[in-house]
């Protein structure tokens, strides 16, 4: 079955950085477009970044463009999200996702002001 397990969240001060990782299993990772989404307190799920399977093209939401950077390691079935210049508005649970059906349990990111 499809499994996605995120790690790397934590508490960081405004302006700080965090690196999130997700290890995947149960599907052909090299053929999958992978995504990061987040859920801020009291809000719905927000897409923030994708990396395509066929050409590794990277897409970002305007809210994180230039601050967050997605990457993938097909040999390890892993996708990463490097987050820089964090603000309190980035406080959320971050999930990696595959298709519209699957996402992990998430990792909490808290940015203090």
N, C-alpha and C positions, 0 to 999 in steps of 0.2 A: 504494500500500500504506500501511497505517497506520504512522505514525512519531510517536514521542514523544521529545522531547529536553529533558532537565532541565539546569538550570544554577543556580549560586548557592551551592553547598556550599562548605565550607571548615573552617578551624580557628577555634574561638572559645572563650573562657573561660567557666566556669560563670557563669550569670546573664546571659550575652550574648544577642544576637539574630542571626538570619540570615533572609534572604528567598530562598526558592527559587522558580524559575519553570520552566514547561514549555511548550514550543510544540508544537502538534500539527498533523498533516496526514493526509490520506487517508480522512477520514470527515467526516460532517456534525457539526461541533463543537457548534453551537448546540443540537443535539438529544441530546447525549451527557451522561450523568452522568460526571463526572470524579472520580478518586480520587487520594489520596496513600497510599502504603504504604511501609513501611521494613523493613529487615532488619538487626537488631543482630548483632554478632559472635557466631557460634555459634548463632544462633537462626533460626527460620523467618520467613516473610513476615508482617508485622503490618499490618493495616489501621489507618490513623490518621484519615483524614478523607475526606469526600465532599461534592460540591456537585451538586445535582440540576439536570437540564436544564430541566424544565418550570416550576419555581418558585424555583430557586436556593436551596432549603433546604439548610442546611449541617449536617453531622453530624460528630461527633468521638468518638474513643475516649476513655475516661475518663482514660487516661494523659496526654493532651495537652489536654484540655478546659480552656479558660480561659488557655492559653498559646500555642496555635497557632491560626491564623486562615486559612481558605481563601477564595480569591476567584477570579473568572474574568473574562476579557475576551473576549467572543465575537467582537468585531470583529477581534481579533488572533489568535484561536485559541490563547489562552494561559490557563493556570491557575497560580495562585500559592499559595504557602504561607508565611505570615509566622510565624516561630517566635521566641518570646520566652522569657525566663527559662529558658534551656537548662541542662540538667544533664548530667553524664557518661552517664546512662542514655539520653539521646537520641542518643548516638553510634551511627550507622548509615549504611547506604546508603539514600537516599531515592529513590523511584520515583514518577512519575506513571503512572496506569493508566486504561485505558478498557476496559470490560467485564471479563470474567474472563480474556480472552485476551491482551491487549496491555499491555505496559508498556515504558518506556524503559530505557536502560542504567544510569540512576541517577546520583546525585551524592552524594559522600561528605560527611558531616557528622561532625566530630570535636569533642567538647566536652571541654576539659581541666579537671581538678579543681584 
